[in-house]
Amino acid sequence: MNFDGSFQKIAQLDVAPLKLLVSRLTPQHWVAERSRQSRYEVHKDTQTIPLVYDADFRHTNPTLHPAMQMFGDELKRLLAPIAKHYDNTESGKSLSAIHGHGFCIRATLVRLNPGGTIDAHQDKNYSLAHSHRIHIPLITNPQVMFQVGAQKKHLSEGEVVEINNRREHMVENPSHFERVHLIIDWVITGEQCCCSSKTHPGIPCAVDVCLETDRLKIACNCYPEAYASDEHST
């Protein structure tokens, strides 16, 4: 989701219980699912454990994966303050009365190898353009740097941070240690993309309606970085 800024901190949470569960994972757990890595070259240095995920990146009816048996309770605990945050935004308040409350469409554990990188890219499909991309670091160190647009920073363990995934973003882990984030995509039901009022005024967002803007074939100039306030950044 595009917004005025690159990073927006939502909360600070205790992730120790989830971090403990992650420490119990075996190497076999981390290599069982490779669709994200085979599909996207930029994720070649990562391993992923899907909790809530669909390879077709649907925007409704998400699939729960077997790993939820291990992580489900902790995921629900961490989702509660995220839901509260978005339910109380201006969009959340107005749209929930019409369309119902928001929901988690994807939740994945992503490990970045020591010395690994996630190359600069923008997210370019319907669901990623219409959901809020949230990172919660579980295992990290000060050498790990996350860059969105021109802003680069380290995200500390337990921070709940939305990134502007419509800007180019990348991650560097020059350390000798793995980095593990819980990544959540949150949907405010009925929320329009930033380009909707210009490209399809009066028409709800939909896959076919937003195709050109989602894939950035039509340039999005809604929040030019040079003028973005980044006032919510940390």
mmCIF file of the C-alpha atoms, coordinates in Angstrom:
data_MODEL
# 
_entry.id   MODEL 
# 
loop_
_atom_site.group_PDB 
_atom_site.id 
_atom_site.type_symbol 
_atom_site.label_atom_id 
_atom_site.label_alt_id 
_atom_site.label_comp_id 
_atom_site.label_asym_id 
_atom_site.label_entity_id 
_atom_site.label_seq_id 
_atom_site.pdbx_PDB_ins_code 
_atom_site.Cartn_x 
_atom_site.Cartn_y 
_atom_site.Cartn_z 
_atom_site.occupancy 
_atom_site.B_iso_or_equiv 
_atom_site.pdbx_formal_charge 
_atom_site.auth_seq_id 
_atom_site.auth_comp_id 
_atom_site.auth_asym_id 
_atom_site.auth_atom_id 
_atom_site.pdbx_PDB_model_num 
ATOM 1   C CA . MET A 1 1   ? 0.000   0.000   0.000   1.00 0.00 ? 1   MET A CA 1 
ATOM 2   C CA . ASN A 1 2   ? 1.249   3.449   -0.923  1.00 0.00 ? 2   ASN A CA 1 
ATOM 3   C CA . PHE A 1 3   ? 1.292   6.162   1.731   1.00 0.00 ? 3   PHE A CA 1 
ATOM 4   C CA . ASP A 1 4   ? 3.035   9.425   2.563   1.00 0.00 ? 4   ASP A CA 1 
ATOM 5   C CA . GLY A 1 5   ? 6.311   8.041   3.827   1.00 0.00 ? 5   GLY A CA 1 
ATOM 6   C CA . SER A 1 6   ? 8.552   4.994   3.684   1.00 0.00 ? 6   SER A CA 1 
ATOM 7   C CA . PHE A 1 7   ? 8.226   3.477   7.172   1.00 0.00 ? 7   PHE A CA 1 
ATOM 8   C CA . GLN A 1 8   ? 5.409   3.787   9.686   1.00 0.00 ? 8   GLN A CA 1 
ATOM 9   C CA . LYS A 1 9   ? 5.837   2.288   13.144  1.00 0.00 ? 9   LYS A CA 1 
ATOM 10  C CA . ILE A 1 10  ? 2.590   0.823   14.472  1.00 0.00 ? 10  ILE A CA 1 
ATOM 11  C CA . ALA A 1 11  ? 3.579   -0.723  17.786  1.00 0.00 ? 11  ALA A CA 1 
ATOM 12  C CA . GLN A 1 12  ? 6.283   -2.369  19.871  1.00 0.00 ? 12  GLN A CA 1 
ATOM 13  C CA . LEU A 1 13  ? 5.433   -5.941  20.895  1.00 0.00 ? 13  LEU A CA 1 
ATOM 14  C CA . ASP A 1 14  ? 6.920   -8.725  22.990  1.00 0.00 ? 14  ASP A CA 1 
ATOM 15  C CA . VAL A 1 15  ? 8.061   -11.282 20.427  1.00 0.00 ? 15  VAL A CA 1 
ATOM 16  C CA . ALA A 1 16  ? 10.009  -13.512 22.823  1.00 0.00 ? 16  ALA A CA 1 
ATOM 17  C CA . PRO A 1 17  ? 7.420   -16.363 22.750  1.00 0.00 ? 17  PRO A CA 1 
ATOM 18  C CA . LEU A 1 18  ? 7.372   -16.398 18.948  1.00 0.00 ? 18  LEU A CA 1 
ATOM 19  C CA . LYS A 1 19  ? 11.147  -16.116 18.788  1.00 0.00 ? 19  LYS A CA 1 
ATOM 20  C CA . LEU A 1 20  ? 11.386  -19.194 21.018  1.00 0.00 ? 20  LEU A CA 1 
ATOM 21  C CA . LEU A 1 21  ? 9.156   -21.165 18.648  1.00 0.00 ? 21  LEU A CA 1 
ATOM 22  C CA . VAL A 1 22  ? 11.286  -20.085 15.688  1.00 0.00 ? 22  VAL A CA 1 
ATOM 23  C CA . SER A 1 23  ? 14.404  -21.352 17.484  1.00 0.00 ? 23  SER A CA 1 
ATOM 24  C CA . ARG A 1 24  ? 12.862  -24.834 17.503  1.00 0.00 ? 24  ARG A CA 1 
ATOM 25  C CA . LEU A 1 25  ? 12.573  -25.006 13.724  1.00 0.00 ? 25  LEU A CA 1 
ATOM 26  C CA . THR A 1 26  ? 14.843  -27.448 11.922  1.00 0.00 ? 26  THR A CA 1 
ATOM 27  C CA . PRO A 1 27  ? 16.703  -26.839 8.638   1.00 0.00 ? 27  PRO A CA 1 
ATOM 28  C CA . GLN A 1 28  ? 14.117  -29.102 7.010   1.00 0.00 ? 28  GLN A CA 1 
ATOM 29  C CA . HIS A 1 29  ? 11.316  -26.765 8.047   1.00 0.00 ? 29  HIS A CA 1 
ATOM 30  C CA . TRP A 1 30  ? 13.004  -23.841 6.307   1.00 0.00 ? 30  TRP A CA 1 
ATOM 31  C CA . VAL A 1 31  ? 13.562  -25.563 2.957   1.00 0.00 ? 31  VAL A CA 1 
ATOM 32  C CA . ALA A 1 32  ? 10.195  -27.327 2.642   1.00 0.00 ? 32  ALA A CA 1 
ATOM 33  C CA . GLU A 1 33  ? 8.558   -24.426 0.794   1.00 0.00 ? 33  GLU A CA 1 
ATOM 34  C CA . ARG A 1 34  ? 10.467  -22.847 -2.124  1.00 0.00 ? 34  ARG A CA 1 
ATOM 35  C CA . SER A 1 35  ? 7.755   -21.326 -4.346  1.00 0.00 ? 35  SER A CA 1 
ATOM 36  C CA . ARG A 1 36  ? 8.533   -17.747 -3.301  1.00 0.00 ? 36  ARG A CA 1 
ATOM 37  C CA . GLN A 1 37  ? 12.235  -18.175 -3.996  1.00 0.00 ? 37  GLN A CA 1 
ATOM 38  C CA . SER A 1 38  ? 11.761  -19.923 -7.346  1.00 0.00 ? 38  SER A CA 1 
ATOM 39  C CA . ARG A 1 39  ? 9.221   -17.358 -8.494  1.00 0.00 ? 39  ARG A CA 1 
ATOM 40  C CA . TYR A 1 40  ? 11.084  -14.215 -7.448  1.00 0.00 ? 40  TYR A CA 1 
ATOM 41  C CA . GLU A 1 41  ? 14.843  -13.915 -8.029  1.00 0.00 ? 41  GLU A CA 1 
ATOM 42  C CA . VAL A 1 42  ? 15.132  -11.121 -5.459  1.00 0.00 ? 42  VAL A CA 1 
ATOM 43  C CA . HIS A 1 43  ? 14.269  -13.644 -2.704  1.00 0.00 ? 43  HIS A CA 1 
ATOM 44  C CA . LYS A 1 44  ? 16.999  -16.132 -3.624  1.00 0.00 ? 44  LYS A CA 1 
ATOM 45  C CA . ASP A 1 45  ? 18.815  -15.599 -0.306  1.00 0.00 ? 45  ASP A CA 1 
ATOM 46  C CA . THR A 1 46  ? 15.714  -16.272 1.794   1.00 0.00 ? 46  THR A CA 1 
ATOM 47  C CA . GLN A 1 47  ? 13.722  -19.199 3.132   1.00 0.00 ? 47  GLN A CA 1 
ATOM 48  C CA . THR A 1 48  ? 10.040  -18.975 3.938   1.00 0.00 ? 48  THR A CA 1 
ATOM 49  C CA . ILE A 1 49  ? 7.566   -20.743 6.202   1.00 0.00 ? 49  ILE A CA 1 
ATOM 50  C CA . PRO A 1 50  ? 3.992   -19.861 5.188   1.00 0.00 ? 50  PRO A CA 1 
ATOM 51  C CA . LEU A 1 51  ? 1.405   -19.488 7.930   1.00 0.00 ? 51  LEU A CA 1 
ATOM 52  C CA . VAL A 1 52  ? -1.340  -17.775 5.948   1.00 0.00 ? 52  VAL A CA 1 
ATOM 53  C CA . TYR A 1 53  ? -0.489  -17.763 2.261   1.00 0.00 ? 53  TYR A CA 1 
ATOM 54  C CA . ASP A 1 54  ? -1.656  -18.432 -1.301  1.00 0.00 ? 54  ASP A CA 1 
ATOM 55  C CA . ALA A 1 55  ? 0.674   -18.647 -4.263  1.00 0.00 ? 55  ALA A CA 1 
ATOM 56  C CA . ASP A 1 56  ? -1.908  -16.887 -6.444  1.00 0.00 ? 56  ASP A CA 1 
ATOM 57  C CA . PHE A 1 57  ? -1.810  -13.848 -4.140  1.00 0.00 ? 57  PHE A CA 1 
ATOM 58  C CA . ARG A 1 58  ? -5.576  -13.779 -3.817  1.00 0.00 ? 58  ARG A CA 1 
ATOM 59  C CA . HIS A 1 59  ? -7.171  -10.924 -1.919  1.00 0.00 ? 59  HIS A CA 1 
ATOM 60  C CA . THR A 1 60  ? -9.889  -12.917 -0.131  1.00 0.00 ? 60  THR A CA 1 
ATOM 61  C CA . ASN A 1 61  ? -10.338 -16.359 1.480   1.00 0.00 ? 61  ASN A CA 1 
ATOM 62  C CA . PRO A 1 62  ? -6.735  -16.927 2.602   1.00 0.00 ? 62  PRO A CA 1 
ATOM 63  C CA . THR A 1 63  ? -5.389  -20.437 3.163   1.00 0.00 ? 63  THR A CA 1 
ATOM 64  C CA . LEU A 1 64  ? -4.057  -21.525 6.543   1.00 0.00 ? 64  LEU A CA 1 
ATOM 65  C CA . HIS A 1 65  ? -0.970  -23.752 6.389   1.00 0.00 ? 65  HIS A CA 1 
ATOM 66  C CA . PRO A 1 66  ? 0.085   -26.636 8.702   1.00 0.00 ? 66  PRO A CA 1 
ATOM 67  C CA . ALA A 1 67  ? 2.622   -24.382 10.450  1.00 0.00 ? 67  ALA A CA 1 
ATOM 68  C CA . MET A 1 68  ? -0.349  -22.628 12.049  1.00 0.00 ? 68  MET A CA 1 
ATOM 69  C CA . GLN A 1 69  ? -0.572  -25.582 14.421  1.00 0.00 ? 69  GLN A CA 1 
ATOM 70  C CA . MET A 1 70  ? 2.726   -24.434 15.902  1.00 0.00 ? 70  MET A CA 1 
ATOM 71  C CA . PHE A 1 71  ? 2.484   -20.659 15.442  1.00 0.00 ? 71  PHE A CA 1 
ATOM 72  C CA . GLY A 1 72  ? -1.262  -19.949 15.346  1.00 0.00 ? 72  GLY A CA 1 
ATOM 73  C CA . ASP A 1 73  ? -1.728  -18.830 18.946  1.00 0.00 ? 73  ASP A CA 1 
ATOM 74  C CA . GLU A 1 74  ? 1.216   -16.447 18.817  1.00 0.00 ? 74  GLU A CA 1 
ATOM 75  C CA . LEU A 1 75  ? 0.141   -15.094 15.439  1.00 0.00 ? 75  LEU A CA 1 
ATOM 76  C CA . LYS A 1 76  ? -3.330  -14.324 16.807  1.00 0.00 ? 76  LYS A CA 1 
ATOM 77  C CA . ARG A 1 77  ? -1.785  -12.528 19.787  1.00 0.00 ? 77  ARG A CA 1 
ATOM 78  C CA . LEU A 1 78  ? 0.366   -10.330 17.546  1.00 0.00 ? 78  LEU A CA 1 
ATOM 79  C CA . LEU A 1 79  ? -2.466  -9.666  15.101  1.00 0.00 ? 79  LEU A CA 1 
ATOM 80  C CA . ALA A 1 80  ? -4.737  -8.229  17.802  1.00 0.00 ? 80  ALA A CA 1 
ATOM 81  C CA . PRO A 1 81  ? -2.923  -4.859  18.171  1.00 0.00 ? 81  PRO A CA 1 
ATOM 82  C CA . ILE A 1 82  ? -2.448  -4.677  14.400  1.00 0.00 ? 82  ILE A CA 1 
ATOM 83  C CA . ALA A 1 83  ? -6.182  -5.127  13.868  1.00 0.00 ? 83  ALA A CA 1 
ATOM 84  C CA . LYS A 1 84  ? -6.904  -2.494  16.506  1.00 0.00 ? 84  LYS A CA 1 
ATOM 85  C CA . HIS A 1 85  ? -4.543  -0.051  14.808  1.00 0.00 ? 85  HIS A CA 1 
ATOM 86  C CA . TYR A 1 86  ? -6.081  -0.376  11.344  1.00 0.00 ? 86  TYR A CA 1 
ATOM 87  C CA . ASP A 1 87  ? -9.656  -0.546  12.634  1.00 0.00 ? 87  ASP A CA 1 
ATOM 88  C CA . ASN A 1 88  ? -9.036  2.872   14.204  1.00 0.00 ? 88  ASN A CA 1 
ATOM 89  C CA . THR A 1 89  ? -7.558  4.577   11.166  1.00 0.00 ? 89  THR A CA 1 
ATOM 90  C CA . GLU A 1 90  ? -9.767  6.964   9.247   1.00 0.00 ? 90  GLU A CA 1 
ATOM 91  C CA . SER A 1 91  ? -10.249 4.390   6.474   1.00 0.00 ? 91  SER A CA 1 
ATOM 92  C CA . GLY A 1 92  ? -10.749 1.549   8.919   1.00 0.00 ? 92  GLY A CA 1 
ATOM 93  C CA . LYS A 1 93  ? -13.479 3.347   10.842  1.00 0.00 ? 93  LYS A CA 1 
ATOM 94  C CA . SER A 1 94  ? -15.470 4.398   7.781   1.00 0.00 ? 94  SER A CA 1 
ATOM 95  C CA . LEU A 1 95  ? -15.080 1.235   5.726   1.00 0.00 ? 95  LEU A CA 1 
ATOM 96  C CA . SER A 1 96  ? -15.668 -1.341  8.458   1.00 0.00 ? 96  SER A CA 1 
ATOM 97  C CA . ALA A 1 97  ? -19.216 -0.050  8.900   1.00 0.00 ? 97  ALA A CA 1 
ATOM 98  C CA . ILE A 1 98  ? -19.869 -0.823  5.232   1.00 0.00 ? 98  ILE A CA 1 
ATOM 99  C CA . HIS A 1 99  ? -17.633 -3.783  4.399   1.00 0.00 ? 99  HIS A CA 1 
ATOM 100 C CA . GLY A 1 100 ? -16.791 -5.353  7.754   1.00 0.00 ? 100 GLY A CA 1 
ATOM 101 C CA . HIS A 1 101 ? -13.552 -5.523  9.686   1.00 0.00 ? 101 HIS A CA 1 
ATOM 102 C CA . GLY A 1 102 ? -10.145 -5.933  8.098   1.00 0.00 ? 102 GLY A CA 1 
ATOM 103 C CA . PHE A 1 103 ? -8.204  -9.188  8.061   1.00 0.00 ? 103 PHE A CA 1 
ATOM 104 C CA . CYS A 1 104 ? -4.814  -10.817 7.571   1.00 0.00 ? 104 CYS A CA 1 
ATOM 105 C CA . ILE A 1 105 ? -4.492  -12.021 3.981   1.00 0.00 ? 105 ILE A CA 1 
ATOM 106 C CA . ARG A 1 106 ? -0.905  -13.311 4.345   1.00 0.00 ? 106 ARG A CA 1 
ATOM 107 C CA . ALA A 1 107 ? 1.490   -14.105 7.182   1.00 0.00 ? 107 ALA A CA 1 
ATOM 108 C CA . THR A 1 108 ? 4.902   -15.653 6.581   1.00 0.00 ? 108 THR A CA 1 
ATOM 109 C CA . LEU A 1 109 ? 8.125   -16.216 8.457   1.00 0.00 ? 109 LEU A CA 1 
ATOM 110 C CA . VAL A 1 110 ? 11.044  -15.159 6.277   1.00 0.00 ? 110 VAL A CA 1 
ATOM 111 C CA . ARG A 1 111 ? 14.687  -15.911 7.021   1.00 0.00 ? 111 ARG A CA 1 
ATOM 112 C CA . LEU A 1 112 ? 17.450  -13.966 5.265   1.00 0.00 ? 112 LEU A CA 1 
ATOM 113 C CA . ASN A 1 113 ? 20.792  -15.748 5.075   1.00 0.00 ? 113 ASN A CA 1 
ATOM 114 C CA . PRO A 1 114 ? 23.957  -14.361 6.678   1.00 0.00 ? 114 PRO A CA 1 
ATOM 115 C CA . GLY A 1 115 ? 25.585  -12.171 4.046   1.00 0.00 ? 115 GLY A CA 1 
ATOM 116 C CA . GLY A 1 116 ? 22.362  -12.237 2.019   1.00 0.00 ? 116 GLY A CA 1 
ATOM 117 C CA . THR A 1 117 ? 20.456  -9.478  0.278   1.00 0.00 ? 117 THR A CA 1 
ATOM 118 C CA . ILE A 1 118 ? 16.967  -8.874  -1.015  1.00 0.00 ? 118 ILE A CA 1 
ATOM 119 C CA . ASP A 1 119 ? 17.549  -6.765  -4.097  1.00 0.00 ? 119 ASP A CA 1 
ATOM 120 C CA . ALA A 1 120 ? 15.650  -3.557  -4.789  1.00 0.00 ? 120 ALA A CA 1 
ATOM 121 C CA . HIS A 1 121 ? 12.138  -4.173  -6.090  1.00 0.00 ? 121 HIS A CA 1 
ATOM 122 C CA . GLN A 1 122 ? 8.568   -2.874  -5.971  1.00 0.00 ? 122 GLN A CA 1 
ATOM 123 C CA . ASP A 1 123 ? 5.505   -5.013  -5.232  1.00 0.00 ? 123 ASP A CA 1 
ATOM 124 C CA . LYS A 1 124 ? 3.367   -5.191  -8.349  1.00 0.00 ? 124 LYS A CA 1 
ATOM 125 C CA . ASN A 1 125 ? 0.218   -7.260  -8.007  1.00 0.00 ? 125 ASN A CA 1 
ATOM 126 C CA . TYR A 1 126 ? -3.321  -6.420  -6.980  1.00 0.00 ? 126 TYR A CA 1 
ATOM 127 C CA . SER A 1 127 ? -3.298  -7.770  -3.445  1.00 0.00 ? 127 SER A CA 1 
ATOM 128 C CA . LEU A 1 128 ? 0.124   -6.396  -2.537  1.00 0.00 ? 128 LEU A CA 1 
ATOM 129 C CA . ALA A 1 129 ? -0.880  -2.983  -3.882  1.00 0.00 ? 129 ALA A CA 1 
ATOM 130 C CA . HIS A 1 130 ? -4.115  -3.026  -1.865  1.00 0.00 ? 130 HIS A CA 1 
ATOM 131 C CA . SER A 1 131 ? -2.861  -4.352  1.478   1.00 0.00 ? 131 SER A CA 1 
ATOM 132 C CA . HIS A 1 132 ? -0.613  -3.018  4.208   1.00 0.00 ? 132 HIS A CA 1 
ATOM 133 C CA . ARG A 1 133 ? 2.800   -4.728  4.300   1.00 0.00 ? 133 ARG A CA 1 
ATOM 134 C CA . ILE A 1 134 ? 3.944   -5.106  7.919   1.00 0.00 ? 134 ILE A CA 1 
ATOM 135 C CA . HIS A 1 135 ? 7.329   -6.338  9.161   1.00 0.00 ? 135 HIS A CA 1 
ATOM 136 C CA . ILE A 1 136 ? 7.949   -7.619  12.687  1.00 0.00 ? 136 ILE A CA 1 
ATOM 137 C CA . PRO A 1 137 ? 11.631  -8.484  13.281  1.00 0.00 ? 137 PRO A CA 1 
ATOM 138 C CA . LEU A 1 138 ? 12.070  -11.587 15.432  1.00 0.00 ? 138 LEU A CA 1 
ATOM 139 C CA . ILE A 1 139 ? 15.791  -12.262 15.046  1.00 0.00 ? 139 ILE A CA 1 
ATOM 140 C CA . THR A 1 140 ? 18.058  -9.497  13.818  1.00 0.00 ? 140 THR A CA 1 
ATOM 141 C CA . ASN A 1 141 ? 21.165  -7.447  14.601  1.00 0.00 ? 141 ASN A CA 1 
ATOM 142 C CA . PRO A 1 142 ? 22.237  -3.829  14.062  1.00 0.00 ? 142 PRO A CA 1 
ATOM 143 C CA . GLN A 1 143 ? 24.066  -4.638  10.819  1.00 0.00 ? 143 GLN A CA 1 
ATOM 144 C CA . VAL A 1 144 ? 20.835  -5.579  9.045   1.00 0.00 ? 144 VAL A CA 1 
ATOM 145 C CA . MET A 1 145 ? 19.568  -2.585  7.081   1.00 0.00 ? 145 MET A CA 1 
ATOM 146 C CA . PHE A 1 146 ? 16.194  -2.106  5.401   1.00 0.00 ? 146 PHE A CA 1 
ATOM 147 C CA . GLN A 1 147 ? 15.900  0.531   2.690   1.00 0.00 ? 147 GLN A CA 1 
ATOM 148 C CA . VAL A 1 148 ? 12.630  1.900   1.335   1.00 0.00 ? 148 VAL A CA 1 
ATOM 149 C CA . GLY A 1 149 ? 12.977  4.609   -1.267  1.00 0.00 ? 149 GLY A CA 1 
ATOM 150 C CA . ALA A 1 150 ? 15.843  6.827   -0.123  1.00 0.00 ? 150 ALA A CA 1 
ATOM 151 C CA . GLN A 1 151 ? 15.444  5.990   3.570   1.00 0.00 ? 151 GLN A CA 1 
ATOM 152 C CA . LYS A 1 152 ? 17.591  3.284   5.126   1.00 0.00 ? 152 LYS A CA 1 
ATOM 153 C CA . LYS A 1 153 ? 17.247  2.048   8.698   1.00 0.00 ? 153 LYS A CA 1 
ATOM 154 C CA . HIS A 1 154 ? 17.589  -0.901  11.042  1.00 0.00 ? 154 HIS A CA 1 
ATOM 155 C CA . LEU A 1 155 ? 14.357  -2.430  12.339  1.00 0.00 ? 155 LEU A CA 1 
ATOM 156 C CA . SER A 1 156 ? 14.727  -3.702  15.902  1.00 0.00 ? 156 SER A CA 1 
ATOM 157 C CA . GLU A 1 157 ? 13.237  -6.873  17.354  1.00 0.00 ? 157 GLU A CA 1 
ATOM 158 C CA . GLY A 1 158 ? 9.588   -6.445  18.263  1.00 0.00 ? 158 GLY A CA 1 
ATOM 159 C CA . GLU A 1 159 ? 8.963   -3.311  16.203  1.00 0.00 ? 159 GLU A CA 1 
ATOM 160 C CA . VAL A 1 160 ? 5.776   -3.488  14.164  1.00 0.00 ? 160 VAL A CA 1 
ATOM 161 C CA . VAL A 1 161 ? 6.466   -1.430  11.061  1.00 0.00 ? 161 VAL A CA 1 
ATOM 162 C CA . GLU A 1 162 ? 4.480   -0.895  7.895   1.00 0.00 ? 162 GLU A CA 1 
ATOM 163 C CA . ILE A 1 163 ? 6.660   -0.311  4.850   1.00 0.00 ? 163 ILE A CA 1 
ATOM 164 C CA . ASN A 1 164 ? 5.657   1.470   1.681   1.00 0.00 ? 164 ASN A CA 1 
ATOM 165 C CA . ASN A 1 165 ? 5.950   -1.524  -0.614  1.00 0.00 ? 165 ASN A CA 1 
ATOM 166 C CA . ARG A 1 166 ? 5.082   0.567   -3.668  1.00 0.00 ? 166 ARG A CA 1 
ATOM 167 C CA . ARG A 1 167 ? 8.453   2.277   -3.407  1.00 0.00 ? 167 ARG A CA 1 
ATOM 168 C CA . GLU A 1 168 ? 11.604  0.386   -4.265  1.00 0.00 ? 168 GLU A CA 1 
ATOM 169 C CA . HIS A 1 169 ? 12.768  -1.501  -1.208  1.00 0.00 ? 169 HIS A CA 1 
ATOM 170 C CA . MET A 1 170 ? 15.692  -3.762  -0.371  1.00 0.00 ? 170 MET A CA 1 
ATOM 171 C CA . VAL A 1 171 ? 17.384  -5.472  2.579   1.00 0.00 ? 171 VAL A CA 1 
ATOM 172 C CA . GLU A 1 172 ? 21.060  -6.118  3.332   1.00 0.00 ? 172 GLU A CA 1 
ATOM 173 C CA . ASN A 1 173 ? 22.354  -8.563  5.929   1.00 0.00 ? 173 ASN A CA 1 
ATOM 174 C CA . PRO A 1 174 ? 26.154  -8.241  5.892   1.00 0.00 ? 174 PRO A CA 1 
ATOM 175 C CA . SER A 1 175 ? 26.394  -9.969  9.276   1.00 0.00 ? 175 SER A CA 1 
ATOM 176 C CA . HIS A 1 176 ? 27.317  -13.577 10.044  1.00 0.00 ? 176 HIS A CA 1 
ATOM 177 C CA . PHE A 1 177 ? 23.870  -14.219 11.497  1.00 0.00 ? 177 PHE A CA 1 
ATOM 178 C CA . GLU A 1 178 ? 20.449  -14.995 10.074  1.00 0.00 ? 178 GLU A CA 1 
ATOM 179 C CA . ARG A 1 179 ? 17.652  -12.446 10.120  1.00 0.00 ? 179 ARG A CA 1 
ATOM 180 C CA . VAL A 1 180 ? 14.063  -13.607 10.652  1.00 0.00 ? 180 VAL A CA 1 
ATOM 181 C CA . HIS A 1 181 ? 10.984  -11.413 10.191  1.00 0.00 ? 181 HIS A CA 1 
ATOM 182 C CA . LEU A 1 182 ? 7.295   -12.154 10.490  1.00 0.00 ? 182 LEU A CA 1 
ATOM 183 C CA . ILE A 1 183 ? 5.719   -10.457 7.465   1.00 0.00 ? 183 ILE A CA 1 
ATOM 184 C CA . ILE A 1 184 ? 1.994   -9.716  7.506   1.00 0.00 ? 184 ILE A CA 1 
ATOM 185 C CA . ASP A 1 185 ? -0.242  -8.286  4.798   1.00 0.00 ? 185 ASP A CA 1 
ATOM 186 C CA . TRP A 1 186 ? -3.313  -6.626  6.293   1.00 0.00 ? 186 TRP A CA 1 
ATOM 187 C CA . VAL A 1 187 ? -6.429  -5.734  4.300   1.00 0.00 ? 187 VAL A CA 1 
ATOM 188 C CA . ILE A 1 188 ? -8.782  -2.910  5.207   1.00 0.00 ? 188 ILE A CA 1 
ATOM 189 C CA . THR A 1 189 ? -11.859 -4.266  3.475   1.00 0.00 ? 189 THR A CA 1 
ATOM 190 C CA . GLY A 1 190 ? -13.053 -1.989  0.679   1.00 0.00 ? 190 GLY A CA 1 
ATOM 191 C CA . GLU A 1 191 ? -10.003 0.269   0.794   1.00 0.00 ? 191 GLU A CA 1 
ATOM 192 C CA . GLN A 1 192 ? -9.169  1.912   -2.528  1.00 0.00 ? 192 GLN A CA 1 
ATOM 193 C CA . CYS A 1 193 ? -5.646  2.265   -3.897  1.00 0.00 ? 193 CYS A CA 1 
ATOM 194 C CA . CYS A 1 194 ? -4.140  5.749   -4.008  1.00 0.00 ? 194 CYS A CA 1 
ATOM 195 C CA . CYS A 1 195 ? -4.616  6.027   -7.795  1.00 0.00 ? 195 CYS A CA 1 
ATOM 196 C CA . SER A 1 196 ? -8.323  5.127   -7.802  1.00 0.00 ? 196 SER A CA 1 
ATOM 197 C CA . SER A 1 197 ? -9.690  8.661   -7.764  1.00 0.00 ? 197 SER A CA 1 
ATOM 198 C CA . LYS A 1 198 ? -7.580  9.536   -10.819 1.00 0.00 ? 198 LYS A CA 1 
ATOM 199 C CA . THR A 1 199 ? -7.768  6.357   -12.904 1.00 0.00 ? 199 THR A CA 1 
ATOM 200 C CA . HIS A 1 200 ? -11.240 4.968   -12.117 1.00 0.00 ? 200 HIS A CA 1 
ATOM 201 C CA . PRO A 1 201 ? -13.246 7.531   -10.129 1.00 0.00 ? 201 PRO A CA 1 
ATOM 202 C CA . GLY A 1 202 ? -16.457 6.152   -8.685  1.00 0.00 ? 202 GLY A CA 1 
ATOM 203 C CA . ILE A 1 203 ? -15.544 2.558   -9.548  1.00 0.00 ? 203 ILE A CA 1 
ATOM 204 C CA . PRO A 1 204 ? -14.404 0.178   -6.789  1.00 0.00 ? 204 PRO A CA 1 
ATOM 205 C CA . CYS A 1 205 ? -10.924 -1.283  -7.067  1.00 0.00 ? 205 CYS A CA 1 
ATOM 206 C CA . ALA A 1 206 ? -10.771 -4.699  -8.728  1.00 0.00 ? 206 ALA A CA 1 
ATOM 207 C CA . VAL A 1 207 ? -8.097  -6.840  -10.358 1.00 0.00 ? 207 VAL A CA 1 
ATOM 208 C CA . ASP A 1 208 ? -9.076  -5.893  -13.917 1.00 0.00 ? 208 ASP A CA 1 
ATOM 209 C CA . VAL A 1 209 ? -9.776  -2.244  -13.089 1.00 0.00 ? 209 VAL A CA 1 
ATOM 210 C CA . CYS A 1 210 ? -6.415  -1.703  -11.363 1.00 0.00 ? 210 CYS A CA 1 
ATOM 211 C CA . LEU A 1 211 ? -4.246  -3.906  -13.584 1.00 0.00 ? 211 LEU A CA 1 
ATOM 212 C CA . GLU A 1 212 ? -2.259  -1.122  -15.237 1.00 0.00 ? 212 GLU A CA 1 
ATOM 213 C CA . THR A 1 213 ? -1.625  0.820   -12.034 1.00 0.00 ? 213 THR A CA 1 
ATOM 214 C CA . ASP A 1 214 ? -0.895  -2.271  -9.920  1.00 0.00 ? 214 ASP A CA 1 
ATOM 215 C CA . ARG A 1 215 ? 1.858   -3.264  -12.318 1.00 0.00 ? 215 ARG A CA 1 
ATOM 216 C CA . LEU A 1 216 ? 3.043   0.357   -12.460 1.00 0.00 ? 216 LEU A CA 1 
ATOM 217 C CA . LYS A 1 217 ? 2.565   0.512   -16.210 1.00 0.00 ? 217 LYS A CA 1 
ATOM 218 C CA . ILE A 1 218 ? 0.870   3.788   -15.368 1.00 0.00 ? 218 ILE A CA 1 
ATOM 219 C CA . ALA A 1 219 ? 3.198   5.810   -13.173 1.00 0.00 ? 219 ALA A CA 1 
ATOM 220 C CA . CYS A 1 220 ? 1.935   6.499   -9.673  1.00 0.00 ? 220 CYS A CA 1 
ATOM 221 C CA . ASN A 1 221 ? 2.738   10.026  -8.504  1.00 0.00 ? 221 ASN A CA 1 
ATOM 222 C CA . CYS A 1 222 ? 0.385   10.119  -5.529  1.00 0.00 ? 222 CYS A CA 1 
ATOM 223 C CA . TYR A 1 223 ? 3.111   10.473  -2.877  1.00 0.00 ? 223 TYR A CA 1 
ATOM 224 C CA . PRO A 1 224 ? 6.283   11.766  -4.534  1.00 0.00 ? 224 PRO A CA 1 
ATOM 225 C CA . GLU A 1 225 ? 9.146   10.944  -2.231  1.00 0.00 ? 225 GLU A CA 1 
ATOM 226 C CA . ALA A 1 226 ? 10.756  14.336  -2.513  1.00 0.00 ? 226 ALA A CA 1 
ATOM 227 C CA . TYR A 1 227 ? 7.659   15.822  -0.895  1.00 0.00 ? 227 TYR A CA 1 
ATOM 228 C CA . ALA A 1 228 ? 6.707   12.976  1.437   1.00 0.00 ? 228 ALA A CA 1 
ATOM 229 C CA . SER A 1 229 ? 6.797   14.038  5.055   1.00 0.00 ? 229 SER A CA 1 
ATOM 230 C CA . ASP A 1 230 ? 7.858   10.679  6.540   1.00 0.00 ? 230 ASP A CA 1 
ATOM 231 C CA . GLU A 1 231 ? 6.421   12.179  9.709   1.00 0.00 ? 231 GLU A CA 1 
ATOM 232 C CA . HIS A 1 232 ? 5.351   8.756   10.950  1.00 0.00 ? 232 HIS A CA 1 
ATOM 233 C CA . SER A 1 233 ? 8.762   7.196   10.412  1.00 0.00 ? 233 SER A CA 1 
ATOM 234 C CA . THR A 1 234 ? 10.937  6.045   13.274  1.00 0.00 ? 234 THR A CA 1 
# 
